[in-house]
């Protein structure tokens, strides 16, 4: 089975972005509950530097990680940035002092978030910004997307993506303008919509066919959340077969699942980061994929 090594974002646009098909998600570089400074700041900076040395040229971040922790770490470790590095951030959410997640999706909120990301990342334009849909009070989805496309027209955003969207929301967004990428929860153990308390995470399996039909890369988040909703017995068998970890097997499955998937496994451990990189070298057979599906 041939596994493409690269993927192109916004391939039909005037400014396509081709990146290596294993990125890095920075969320885990923060403190407990994705809030505050990292437990080991030197290791966090080292991981970011090692990511670039290893050929990773796609980083996923958000100004509400920390808050602002991952953006500041990226700038400290990597600025001035390599020319081929794509930094993708998210807007549409915010954190409260009790570490809850709330919508921050009104046009003035989105503009404030974009300006904050530009400042902390030390950029004049952000290559890719996902609008993160969070349930709750706030602006209607279409109003938020209108604001995103307006910020794109102003040159603050090069490409617009969406995150945590339903099928209907994705189709609505596509009808409004060019959608470069989709970032939804997706891993072998958790492929469909999941609810935990007041938070709802929309699954990647529910939108993958739309992404494939429209040439839109799907970027999975929480892809390594293997224990939800129950132990992934089949993935454990594949891991045992190849003498690898279940995390590595899950990354390999994502890479094999569709050429339109761009995994961004995150970790705060340099050891685990290096193990994740090796997952790109694992070759699953057609029989393996049939067993897992």
C-alpha positions in Angstrom: 0.0 0.0 0.0 1.5 3.3 -1.1 1.4 6.0 1.6 1.9 9.6 0.4 4.6 11.4 2.4 3.2 14.9 1.8 -0.2 16.6 1.6 -1.2 19.8 0.0 -3.5 22.3 1.8 -5.7 24.5 -0.4 -4.4 22.8 -3.5 -6.7 24.7 -5.9 -5.9 28.1 -4.4 -3.3 30.6 -5.6 -1.3 29.8 -2.5 -1.2 26.1 -1.9 0.8 24.8 1.0 2.5 21.4 0.7 3.6 19.9 4.1 5.0 16.6 5.3 2.3 14.2 6.3 3.1 14.1 10.0 2.7 17.3 11.9 2.9 18.1 15.6 0.2 19.3 17.9 1.5 21.6 20.6 -1.5 21.3 23.1 0.3 18.9 25.4 3.2 21.3 26.0 1.0 23.2 28.5 0.4 22.5 32.1 -2.3 20.3 33.6 -5.8 20.6 32.0 -4.1 22.4 29.0 -3.5 25.4 31.2 -0.4 27.2 32.5 3.3 26.7 31.8 4.8 23.3 31.0 6.2 21.2 33.7 9.5 21.0 31.9 10.0 24.1 29.8 13.5 23.2 28.4 12.1 19.9 27.2 9.1 21.6 25.6 11.5 24.0 23.7 13.7 21.0 22.7 10.7 19.1 21.2 9.8 22.1 19.0 13.4 22.4 17.8 13.6 18.7 17.2 10.4 18.7 15.3 11.8 21.1 12.7 15.1 19.1 12.6 13.1 16.0 11.9 11.4 17.4 8.9 8.1 18.4 10.5 6.8 21.6 8.9 3.2 21.7 10.2 2.5 22.9 13.8 -0.9 23.1 15.4 -1.5 25.6 18.2 -4.1 28.0 19.7 -3.8 31.2 21.8 -6.2 29.5 24.3 -3.7 26.8 25.0 -2.1 27.8 28.2 -3.3 30.6 27.7 -0.9 31.8 25.1 1.7 29.3 26.3 2.2 27.3 23.1 2.3 30.3 20.9 5.0 31.9 23.1 7.0 28.6 23.2 6.8 28.3 19.4 8.1 31.9 18.9 10.9 31.4 21.5 12.1 28.1 20.0 11.7 28.7 16.3 11.6 32.4 15.4 12.6 33.5 12.8 10.7 30.6 11.2 11.9 28.3 8.4 10.3 29.4 5.1 8.4 26.1 4.7 6.9 26.0 8.2 3.1 26.2 8.4 1.8 27.3 11.8 -1.9 26.6 12.1 -3.8 28.2 15.0 -7.4 28.1 16.2 -9.9 30.8 17.2 -13.5 30.6 18.5 -12.9 29.6 22.0 -11.5 31.0 25.3 -10.7 29.8 28.8 -12.2 31.0 32.1 -10.3 31.1 35.4 -11.8 27.7 36.4 -10.2 26.3 33.3 -13.5 25.8 31.5 -13.8 26.2 27.7 -16.3 28.8 26.4 -17.3 30.1 23.0 -15.4 33.3 22.0 -16.9 33.4 18.5 -18.5 36.8 17.9 -16.8 38.9 15.1 -15.1 41.2 17.5 -13.9 38.2 19.5 -12.4 36.5 16.4 -10.7 39.7 15.4 -9.2 40.1 18.9 -8.0 36.5 18.8 -6.4 36.8 15.4 -4.6 40.0 16.5 -3.4 38.2 19.6 -2.1 35.2 17.6 -0.3 37.5 15.2 1.4 39.3 18.1 2.4 36.2 20.1 3.6 34.3 17.0 5.4 37.4 15.6 3.7 37.1 12.3 2.1 39.5 9.8 -0.2 36.9 8.4 -1.2 33.5 9.7 -1.0 30.7 7.1 -3.9 28.7 8.3 -6.6 29.5 11.0 -9.3 27.1 12.1 -12.6 28.4 13.4 -13.3 26.1 16.4 -17.0 25.5 16.8 -17.9 25.3 20.5 -21.5 24.7 21.7 -23.0 27.3 23.8 -24.1 30.9 23.8 -22.4 33.1 21.2 -22.7 34.0 17.5 -24.4 31.7 15.0 -22.0 29.6 12.9 -22.6 31.5 9.7 -21.9 34.8 11.4 -18.6 33.5 12.8 -17.6 32.2 9.3 -18.5 35.5 7.7 -16.1 37.2 10.1 -13.4 34.6 9.3 -13.6 35.2 5.6 -13.6 39.0 6.2 -10.3 38.6 8.1 -9.0 36.6 5.2 -9.9 39.4 2.8 -8.0 41.8 5.0 -4.9 39.7 4.7 -4.6 38.6 8.3 -5.4 35.0 7.4 -4.1 33.2 4.3 -6.3 30.1 4.5 -9.5 29.4 6.5 -10.3 26.1 8.1 -12.9 24.8 10.5 -12.6 22.6 13.6 -15.0 20.4 15.6 -17.8 20.7 13.0 -20.8 18.6 12.1 -21.5 17.5 8.5 -24.1 20.2 8.2 -21.7 22.9 9.5 -18.9 21.8 7.1 -21.2 21.8 4.1 -22.4 25.3 5.2 -18.8 26.5 5.4 -17.9 25.1 2.0 -20.9 26.9 0.4 -19.7 30.2 1.9 -16.0 30.1 0.8 -12.9 28.0 0.3 -12.3 25.7 3.3 -8.7 24.7 3.4 -8.7 22.1 6.2 -10.9 20.4 8.8 -9.8 19.6 12.3 -12.0 17.1 14.2 -11.5 14.5 16.8 -10.4 11.3 15.1 -8.5 8.2 16.2 -9.2 4.5 15.8 -10.8 4.2 19.2 -12.9 7.4 18.8 -14.2 8.2 15.3 -17.6 9.6 15.9 -19.1 12.4 18.0 -18.3 12.2 21.7 -19.9 14.1 24.6 -18.1 14.6 27.9 -20.0 16.9 30.3 -20.8 20.1 28.5 -18.2 19.5 25.8 -19.0 17.9 22.5 -16.3 16.7 20.1 -17.4 16.0 16.6 -15.8 13.0 15.0 -13.7 12.8 11.9 -15.4 9.7 10.4 -18.6 11.8 10.0 -16.9 14.3 7.7 -14.1 12.3 6.1 -16.0 11.6 2.9 -16.9 15.3 2.4 -13.2 16.1 2.9 -12.1 13.5 0.3 -14.7 14.6 -2.2 -13.5 18.2 -1.9 -9.8 17.7 -1.6 -9.7 19.0 2.0 -7.2 17.6 4.4 -8.6 16.2 7.7 -6.4 17.0 10.7 -7.3 14.7 13.7 -7.1 16.0 17.2 -7.2 13.7 20.3 -6.1 11.0 17.9 -4.2 9.1 20.6 -7.1 9.1 23.1 -7.0 5.3 23.0 -8.9 4.6 26.2 -12.1 6.2 25.0 -14.7 4.8 25.1 -13.2 1.4 25.9 -9.9 -0.4 25.4 -9.0 -0.7 21.7 -8.5 -4.5 21.5 -7.9 -4.7 17.8 -5.3 -1.9 17.8 -3.6 -3.8 20.7 -3.4 -6.9 18.5 -1.8 -4.9 15.6 0.7 -3.3 18.0 1.7 -6.8 19.3 2.0 -8.2 15.8 4.6 -5.5 14.8 6.2 -5.1 18.2 5.2 -1.4 18.5 3.2 0.7 20.9 -0.6 1.2 20.5 0.1 4.9 19.9 2.4 4.1 17.0 -0.1 1.7 15.6 -2.8 4.3 15.8 -0.7 6.9 14.0 0.1 4.4 11.3 -3.6 3.5 10.9 -4.4 7.2 10.4 -1.7 7.6 7.7 -3.1 4.5 5.9 -6.7 5.3 6.5 -6.8 8.1 3.8 -4.3 10.1 1.9 -6.3 13.2 3.0 -5.5 12.7 6.7 -2.7 14.8 8.3 -2.0 13.4 11.8 -0.6 15.8 14.4 0.2 13.6 17.4 1.2 15.7 20.4 3.3 14.9 23.5 5.3 16.7 26.1 7.9 13.9 26.2 10.9 14.0 23.8 11.1 10.2 24.1 7.5 9.8 23.0 7.9 12.4 20.3 10.7 10.4 18.7 8.6 7.2 19.0 5.7 9.0 17.2 8.0 9.9 14.4 8.9 6.3 13.8 5.2 5.5 13.3 5.4 7.1 9.8 7.8 4.2 8.8 5.3 1.4 9.7 3.7 -0.4 6.8 0.3 -1.9 7.5 -1.0 -4.5 5.1 -4.5 -4.5 3.4 -5.3 -7.3 5.8 -4.3 -5.2 8.8 -6.6 -2.4 7.6 -9.5 -4.7 7.0 -9.0 -6.1 10.5 -9.0 -2.7 12.0 -12.0 -1.4 10.1 
